[in-house]
Amino acid sequence: MNVLYAIGFAVACLIALLMTPLVKKFAFWVGAVDAPNHRKVHSRIMPRLGGLAIFVGFVGAYFVISPAIDSLNGDVALGLLIGGAIIVLLGALDDKFDLSPKVKLLGQILAACVVVYSGVVIDLVNVPFGDTTVSLTWLAIPLTIFWIVGVTNAINLIDGLDGLSAGVSGIATTTILILALMMGNVTVVLLSMILLGSIVGFLFYNFHPAKIFMGDSGSLFLGFSLATLSILGFKQATVLSLLVPIMILGVPLSDTFFAILRRWVNNLPISKPDKSHLHHCLLQLGFSHRVTVLIIYGVASIFGGAAVLLSYMSEQQAIWGMVLLIVVLIAVLVLGAEAIGIISQTKKPVLRFLQKIRGLSGDRSRMIK
């Protein structure tokens, strides 16, 4: 099995590697290009549609390897392939014609429904501190669709620097792969392995300085795939382990959360794009393009490592580990977000509160002396 997984990775990587230059020419031919503007970091016209190479690598490797694996859940895999095809087509059309947010949302919901129909549903939750099992019943399908659509757009939002979205997705895929290997989930292992291979093959052309962008066809497909794979790995889980896929996708989800909060604080529409995402803020602090990407890779790796660590813990250990982890992560995220100005450059209530406390303690120290 391990040999088959390795072959799947290699085939996906090779196909993506060979397809990307062809897709680049095709993107220029059809006019699917990204022109620079005040929001963009790049300064020259770049081809989009890189997601086509990732998708072809993924699909090609699947059909090469899947016949040799007997225990594969074919219905679920087919649902991901069909739903992924819808997402890639939607993203490709957006790369060329700039579709409206409503059309993109409807397409994402349709793709999510395909996956749900194939059997990918968050259906049962075992509550900690007891043996109670809660069936989500009628909430299961809308919750699953909400998760898939949310993660799909979260990956799309961080696609702002060369290699950023691909690298963060690759780290998340690797984390899901490790956990799937721990649980012996053959379907998730194979799908994660060929997805990772496709990402690596494309990243060869996408890391700074990029020769091609993945476009919405790529970022939407990666988000859609990660959302689906995370459900496949944790669809019947404890409340504690439901935190695992959230941590795996910690970078895009937290960046999306801060984007929504930032626009709410500044009285802007949630769908309005801006230049205050995590990567923009790091660039404004003086970090180079490549260093900024590597910093975010490091943060994504910390989230992934925390997810694996939590999965290794016993139920009792995981309860306290979860509480400690949530407290630390919230504190770091809030302080970090205010420090780099990801929410607002002027409104920093937590940092100002801490400065006041520090000032009061300093005054007391001088009075005592």
N, C-alpha and C positions, 0 to 999 in steps of 0.2 A: 504493500500500500504506500509506504513512504517513497518508493521508487516512482510509483505512478503520480504521486503528488508532485515530486520534483520534476517529472517530465511535463506535467501540466503547467507548472510555473515557467519552465524553459520555453515551451511552445507558445504560451501567451506572451511572454517577453519578446520572443523572436518575431512573432506576428506584428505586435505593436511597433517594434523597432523598424520593421520593413514597411509597414503601412504609413507611418507618420510622414515621411517625405512625400508620399503620394497624396496624402490628405492635404498637406501644405500646398501643393500645386493645385489641387482641386479647389481649395478655399479661395486662392487668388483668382482662379478661373470663374467661379460663380459670384465673386465679390463679397464673400463672407469674411470681412476684415474688420479689425478694430483700430479706428483712427484715434490718435491722441487728443485729449482735451484737458480742461482744468482739473478734472477728477482723476485722470489716469496718470500712472507713474511713468509709463513708457513714452518715448518721444518720436517714434516712427510707426508707420502703418504695419500692423502685425496680422498674420492670418489666424483665423479662429478654426473651429470644427475639429480640434485635436481629439475631442471626445469620440469621434468616429473611429480613430485608430485604437483607442482603449477598448471600445465596445467590440470591434472586430476581433481583436486579440482575445478578449474574454470569451466570445461566442465560439471562435475557432478552436481554442484550447478545450472548451467544454465538449464539443462534439468529437474531438480527437480522443479524449481521455474517458469520458463518461461510459462508453460501452464496456470498458474493462472493469468497472466498479459495480458489483451486484447490489450492495446495500445502499445505494444512492436513492434519495427521495426524488424521483423524476418529476412528479407533479409540481413540487415546490420549485425545483430548478427551472422547469419550463415556465412557471409563473414569473420568476425573476427575469428570464430571458425575454418573454413577451412584454412584461411591464417595462423592462429596461429599454426595449426597442421603441416603445411609445415615448418614453422620456428622452431618448436620444434624438428621435425625430422632432419632438417638441423643441428641444434645445437647439438643434440644427436650424430649424425654421427661425428661431429667435436670433441665432447668430447672424442670419442673413437679413431678416425683415424686422427685428425688434418688436416682438409680439407684446400685446398689452398684458399687464399683470393678471387680469381676470382670465384671459385665455390660457396663460401658463398655469394658473392655479387649477383650472378645470382639467387640463391635461394631466397634471400631477395627481389629482384625485382619481382620474380614470385609471392611471397606471397603478396607483395604490389599490384600487378595487380589484384589479386583475390579480395582484399578489394575494390579497385577502381571499379571493375566490379559490386560489390554489391551495389554501390551507394555512397561510401565515397569519396567525391571529394571536394577540395577547389575551389569553382566555382565563387562566387561573392564577390566583395569588395566594400563597401561603403566608399568613400573618405571623410575625415573630412573637415571642413570649407566649407561645401556646401552639396547639396543633390545628388551629382553625384554618379552613380553606375557603376562600371567598371566590365565587364564580362571578365574573364580570358581566355575564349574560348579554343584555342588549348594549352595554357600554363597550364590549370587546371590539366590535368592528369600528365604531367611530374613534375609539382611542387608538387603535392600530393605524387607521388612516391619518389621524392627527400627527402621530409620531413619525410616520413615513414622510408626509408632506413637510413637517417641521424640520427634520434632519436634512431632507433634500435641499431645502432653501438655506439652511445653515451653512452647508458646504459651499453653496453658490456664493454666499455673502463674503466668505474669506478668500475668494479667488481674485486677489488684487495684486499679487506679486509673482514674478517668475518662480515656478516650482512650489509655491506655497500650498495651494489646494491639493495638488498631487502628493506632495510630501506628507502633509498632515493626514490625508486619506490613507496613504501607505502605512503610516504609523498606527492608525486606528485599525486598519485591516490586519496588520501583524498582531496586534493585541487580541483581536477576535480570533485569529488563527491559533494563537497560543492557548487561549481558553477552550477553544473547540477541541484541540488536541488533548487537553487535560480531561475533557468530558467524553472523548471518543465519538464526537459528532461528525460522522464521515461526510455528510452533505455540506456542512458549514466549512469543514477543513478544505474540501476540494474547491468550493466556490471562492473561499478566501484566498487560496493559493493561486488560482488562475487570475483573480482580480488583482492580487499583488504583483503578479508577473506582468500584467498589462500596464499597471501603473509605472513599474520600474522601466519597462521598455519605452514608454512615452516620456518619462522624466529625463531620459538621456537628451531629448531635444527641448525640454521645457525648463530645465534648471537654468538659473541666471548665467549668462545672457540667453534668454529664450529665443528659439527659432520659430516657435509656434505656440499659440495659446490653446488651452483645451476648450475655451468657450463654454457657453451654457450646456452644450451637448455633453461635455465632459464633467463639469462640476455637478450638474443635476443628476447624471448617471451615477457618479461616485456617491453622492449623498443618498440617492435612492437605494443603491446596493448596500451601503453601510447600514442604513435603517432596516432593511430587510434582513440582513445577516445578523444584526444584533437581536432582532425578534426571534429568529430561528434558534439562536443560542440560548435565549433566556425567556422563552414564551411562557413556560410554566415554572415560576421562580418565587423565591421569597421576596418580601418587600426589600430586604437588604440587598439581594443580588440584582434587583431592578436598578440599583444605583450603579451597577457595573457598566451597562451600556451608556449611561449618562456620563460617567467618568471617561470612558473610552473616547467619547465625542466631546470631551470637555472644552477644547479650544473653540471649535465652531459654535457650540451651543452657548458658551459664555459670551462670545463676541456678538452673537445674535441677540442675546438678552440685553447686553449693554447698548447695542444699537437701538433696540426698541425703547429702552429707558432714556437714552440720550435724546431721541426724537420727541419723546413725551415731555421731558424736562424743557426742551427748547420749543415746544408747541409746533412741531413739524409732523407732517403725515408719516406714518410708520413705513410706507413704501418709498419714501423720498430718499434717494441715494445721497451719501455725503462722503467726506474725506476724513473721518475721525475713527475709522476702525483700528484695531490693535496694530496692524502693520503700518498704517499711516502714522499713528502716534509714535511708534518706535523710529520711523524714518525722520520724523520731526525732531526727535531727541538727538539726532546726529549719527545714528547707526547707518552703515552702508546697506545697500539692497540685500546682498548675500548674507551679511551678519544678521539682519532683521529676520530673514527667513530661517536661519539656523537657530536663532533664539526661540522662535515659535515652534520649531521642531523639538527643541529641548523641553518646552512647556508641555507639548503634546505627549512626549515620551514620559514625563512625570505623571500625567493623568493616566496614561496606559499602564505604567508600572504600579500605580495605586490600585487600579482595577484588578490587576493580576494578584497583588498582595491581598486584597480583600477576599478574593476567591479562594485563596489558600487557607484563610482563617476558619476556625470552627464557628458554629452558630453563635456561641456566647462571646467569643473573641470578636466576631464580626460586628456584634451589636455595639460594643464599646469602641471598636475601631471605626465604625461608621460615624458615631457621634463625634469622636475626636477629629476624624477626617473632614467632616462637614464644617465643623467650627474653624479648623485651620484653613480650609479652602475658601470659605466665605471671607475670613479676615484678610487673607492674601489677595483675593480677587478684588475686594472693595478698596483696600489700601493701594494696590497696584493700579487699579482703574482710575482712582483719583489722582495718584501721583503722575501718571502719564497723560491725564486729561481725556480719557476715552469717553467719559460721560459729558463733562463740561470743563472748559478751561478756567472758569471762574467759580463755579459752584462746587466746593469741596468741603462739605460739612464735617465729615469724619476726621480728616486731617486737621482742620481748624480746631475741632474739639480737643484732639490730642495735643495740639500746640498750646491751647489754653491751659490744659492740665499740666503740661510741662512747664509753662510759665508760672503757674501757681506754686508748683513744687520748688521751682528755682527761687521764688520770692521767699518762701518759708525757710529755705536753706540759708539764705542771706540774713534773714531775721535772727535765726538761731546763732549764726556766727557773730 
